[in-house]
Amino acid sequence: MRPLLPVLAMTTALLLSATPTLGATPDARFGDGGVSAFYDWSGPIQRPGKLLRQEPLPPELVLSEAGQGVRILYTSTDGIGGAERVVVSGAYFTPKGKPPKGGWPLVAWAHGTVGLADVCAPSWAGRSARDTDYLNRWLSEGFAVVASDYQGIGTAGPHGYMMTRPVAYSVLDSIRAVVASQRGLSRKVILVGQSQGASAAFTAAGFAATYAPELDIRGVVSTGTPYVSAKKIDATKTYSDGSRVDPTIAYAFYLTLTLQQLRPDIAASDIYTDKAMPLLESARSMCIRPLVQAVVDAGLTSDNAFKGSQQAQAFMPFLPHFVYPTLKLHMPIFMGAGTADKDVAPSGQMQLAREACDAGTVVEAHLYEGLDHSGTVNASLKDSLPFVRKVLHGEPIAPRCAPQSGADVAP
């Protein structure tokens, strides 16, 4: 994600210096509004992880392999400020049929980038065909699924895009909410995520020991896992040619708007050219697919969209606040990366796998030849499902820290 680096650095520094205010009143700057009254909550916000209400999902949003599909609204902790309570939305699905003895194990699904606006929330807008196929597979294998929309997407308030703590808290409290309120569940949990959601899953595993130690999280499955490393920042670069049209500039817009939600005095014109500025404003309400298409249609490149990256070095000391709280997880993690991934460089993903191994995490890493960011998701199931079955039964995972290119192929 080459063009994201200067924006990420600036965003990190200024978000951390801001004092966010999360109210229940929708604010257009945050992409709020456009969803039903279900997502609004004006009552008291109690302890984190409490289910506030649920309602049946519209039939078109219920996964085909689900016996039940409901929207949920639950409480969490503001991961931006770190102390206040917030309300988060999501969805919950159960497999068809009766739960097995001991209950269904739970997959806590963390979605990839969808946008900042409330209308982009998967529990409202639905899911991509890829994600639908993926979650249907987990349901067909006998797993219930809880899927957070994340803080600020669906519900009022800002979404701290790519900040690790907000999404981690949202995921962990979604687990708490359904485990405490839904029937037929076992307490065994698997964290599963893709792209931004892979970061959320990895981070949730890191925060779990202190934020939600009562949860029985058995393992993590991640694909397309971002890794912002102060040691090797170039590990996230994918487009070395600044004259090439770069769809990942859409992600940079979300990062910049995350900054401006909390610090309106920051001038985007210091970061972007006149050619890029119109799309930045559109990104407040535009979800990821149309925004990426708009970037491509506009012919945006790193060279013609950004005014330079010299400011990145000044904010490098703040980058650790955007990275994972720890690389040492207390449960095994499966990591899948595609060699043709142009959204999150496979070199950075494999660097994360190696460094997590070095930190003491049990990592089973797979590198899928010829697959891109999206294609790796479902192709990796042939390896991730056996991994999950092992960790659920307490079987050991053989560390696989540095897979070679070509070692894994698509089925």
N, C-alpha and C positions, 0 to 999 in steps of 0.2 A: 504494500500500500504506500508507495513512494510519496505521493502528495499529501498524505495524512500526517506525516511526521511533524512539520512545523506547526500545523494547526493543533495537533494533539498536545504538543509541548506547551503552546500558549494557552490552550483551553485548560489543561491540568493546573497550571500555575494560578490562573485567575479564578477558576472554580473554587480552589482551595482557600482563596483569600476572601471569598464572598460569604454572605450569610443568607442562605436561601429562605424564602417564606413560602410555605406550602399551605394554601388555603383551599377551601372547597369551592370557591367561586371560579368558574372557567375563565381562562385568559387566552386570548388569541395568539399571544406571543409564544405560548407553549403548545400550540396546535390543539387546544382544548375544544370540546364541543362536537356536535354532530352525531353523538351516540344517544341511546335511550336513557330514560330516567333510572334504569337499573344501576347505572354506573355512578350516579350521584349519591353521596352520603353526607347528610348534615348532622347526624346524631353524634353522640360521644364515640370516640375511638378508644377501645379498651386495649388490653395487652396484645402484643404482636402474635399473629398466628391464630386468631379467632375468626371463624366463619361468621359473616354478618348476614348474608342471605344467598340464596341460589334460585335459579329459575331454569326451566327446560330451554335448551338451545333450539333455535329454529331447525326444522328437519334438514335443511340443506347444509347446516354446519355440524351435524352429528356425523361422526366418522362411521363408515359403513360396517366396520367390525365391532362397533360399540353396542352394548345392550342399553346403555344409558349415556346421555350427554347433557351436561348442565353448565350454565354460567355460574361462576362463583364470585363473590365479593368478600374480601377478608382484610384483616388488619396486618400491618407490618411496621417496621421501623424505617424512618427516612434515612436512606443510605447516603444521601448527599450531605446533610447536616450531621447525621449520626445519632440523633437523640429523639426527635419528635416522632409521633405516630402518624402514619399515613394509611390510606386505603388503596388496595391493589385489586385488580380484577384478573380473571382467568377462566379456565374451563376444566371440567373433570369428566372423565370417561371411564366406564367399566366394561369389561368384556361381556360377551353374550353368555347366557346360562348362569348357573349358580356358582358362587365362589367355592374354591376347594377348601378342604379342611385346613384351618389356620389362616384362610383369607388370601386374596390376590396380593402378590407383591406389587409395589408401586414404582412406576417410572415417573420421575419428575422431569418433564420435558422443558428445556430452555431453548426458545426459538432464536433464529438468526435475525439480522437486521430487517425490520419492517418499516421503520420510520419513527417520527416523533409524535405525530398527531394521534389523537384519541381514536380516530376512525381507522387507523392502521392496526389496532389491536386485533390479534387473531380470533379472540372470542367474539368479536363483532364483524370483522371483515372476512373471516375464513382463512384458510391456509393454502399454500401452494400445492400443486399435485404431488410434488416430491415429498413434502412434509406429510401430506395426507397418506400417501402410500407407506411412508416410514412409520407413522404412528399406528396405522392399521395393522402393520406387521407385529408391533409390540402387543397390541390388543389380542390379535389372533394367537399369540404365544402365551396368553394367560396373564398379562400384566394390566392393571389399572393404570391410567395416565392422568396426572395433574399437570396443567400447562399454564404457567403464569404469563400474563401480558407484560409484566414488569411495571415498576413504579413510574407513573406519569404517562403511560400509554393505556388509553381506555378511561382512566380516571383523571381528575383535575390535578394540575401541577406539572412541573417540568420533569422530563425524562433525562437523566444524566447519561447521555449516550457514551458507551464504552468505559464509563466509570464502573469499577468492578464491584464495589460494595453495594450499591443500590440493587443491582440485579441478583446478587448473592442473597441478600436479605429477602427479596421478593420470592425467590425460589424456595428458600428454606421455610418461610412462613406459609407458602402454599402447601407444603407438606404437612406442617403442623395443623393447618386448618382442616384438611380432609381426613387426616389420621384421627383427629379428635371428633369429627362429626359424621363420617360416612361409615356405613356398615360393610362388612365383607372384606375388609382390608387386613392384610398382615402388616406388621411394622417394618418389614424389610423394604428398603428403598434403594433405587438405583438412580443416580443423577445422569441425565442424558442431554447433550446439547450440541448445536452446530453453529460454527462461526461466532457471532456475538454470544450465542447461547453456549458454545463450547467454553468461552471465557467465563460465562456465568456459572456453568457446571463446575469448572475447575476451581473458581473462586469460592463457590458455595461449599465445596469440599474442604477448602482451607479455613473458612470461617466457622464451619460447623462445630468444631471442638469447643469454641468459646461462645458462639452465639446460640447454637441449638444442640447442646451436647446430648440431649435426651433422644435424638433421632438415631435410628439404626440404619445408617447409610452404609451399604455393603460395597459399593463400587461406583465408578464413573465411566461413562462412555462419551468421548468427544470426537468430532470430526471438524476439520478446517479450523483448528484452534489458534487464535491470534496470540502472539507473544511480543509484547513491547518490552525490550530489554535495554537497560542503560549501558550494558556491556557491549552489545553489538546491535546498535539501532538499525544498521543496514540489513539485518536479517528479515525485516518486514518489507523490504523493497521488492516489487514485482515488475514494475515497468521502468526499465533503465533508460528508455528512449523518451525524453521529455516532449518530443514532437508527436508522439502516438496518442490517438484518442484514448482517454483513460476513464472507463466507467467508475472506477473507485473514487473519483472526485465527488460523486454523490455522497459517499460516506464522510468526506471532508466537510461538505455543507452541513451535515447533521452535527458534526463536532463543533463547528463554528456557531451554530444556532444554540447548542447546549451552552456555550460560553455566553452568548448574548442574552439568553433567558435570565441569567443571574447578574450579568454586567452589561446593561444596555449601552453604557458609555464606550464600550469597545467598538471601534470603527472597522467594519468588515472591509471597507475600502483600503485599509492598510494591508490586507491579506490578499484580496482578489482584484482582478482586472475588471474593467468595465464590461468585458465580454462575459464574465462569469457572474457578475452581481445579480442580474435578473433571476437566475435560477436559484441563487441562495435564498431569496425571499420566498420563492415558490416552495422551497423545501420545508417550510414550516408546516404546510398542510398536505404535501405530496408524499405518498408512500413510496417505498423503495423502487418498485418495478417501473412506474411511470417516471420517477426521477432519474433513474439510470438511463432510460430511453431518451429523456430530454437532454441529458449530458451528451449522449452519443449523437443525437440529432444536431446539437449545437456545435459539435466538433471540438469539445473542450479537451485540452491537453495540459500537462503540467506546465509547459512553457507559456501557453496563452491564457491560463486561468489564474496563476499565482504570481505575486509580485516579488517573490524571492523567499529564501529559507534561512537567511542569516540569523533571524531571531530565534531559531530553534535552540541553538547552543545556550542562549541566555536562560532558557527555561528547562534545560536538561536536568537540573537538580530536583525538579518537581515530578519527573516521570515516575519515580517509584510509587507514587500515589495512584497511578493508573495500572500498575502491574499487580500480579497476584500477591496476596498477603504472605504466602509461603509456597515454596515448591515441594515441601515435604508433606504429603498427604497421608492420612492414617488409614486409607483404604486404597486398593489397586485402581489403576486407571487404564482404560483402553484408549489409544489415540490413533485415529486414521487420517492419513493425508494423501492427497492425489498429487502425482508428479507434475500434472498440468494445471495445478491450481494457480490462477492469476489474481485471486482476491487476497489470499493469505499465503505467502510464499512457503512452499514445502520445506525449504531450508530452515526457516524460522520455526516451523512446527517440529521438525526433527531436533532442532537445537533445544527447544523446550523439553522434549522427551528425554534427551540426554542429560540435561541439567536437573530435571526432576529425578531421574534415576540417581544421579550423583548426590542429590539431597537426601536420598533414602526412600523415595516413593517407588512402589512396585509398578512399573510401566510395561504394558504390552503395546508396542508401537507397530503400526503397519503402514507401508508406503505403497500406494496403488498406482501401478504403471499406467500412464496415459489418461488418468481420470482427473477432472477438474474439481473446483470447489463444490459444485452441486452433485456431480456424479458419484463422488466418494460416499455420500450419505447412505444410500440404500445398498450400494455394492459392499459396504463394510459389514453389513448384517451377517454375512456368512461367517465372519470372525468374531464380531462383537456379541452375538447371541450365545455362542459357546462360552465366551469369557464370562458373561453374566450368569449363566447357569452354574459355572464353577464357583463364582464368588457367593452366590446365594446358598450353595451347599457347603461353604467353608473350605473348598478345595484350593490348594495353592496355585498361584499364577507364576509361570516361569517368566522372569524379566526378559524383555525384548527391547533393548534401549536404542539400538541403531540399525534398523532394517535397511537392507540395500535396495536400490532402485531395481524394479523388476521382480522383487521377491513376492509381491502380491499382485494378482491380476483380477480383473473383473470376472464375475461368473458368466 
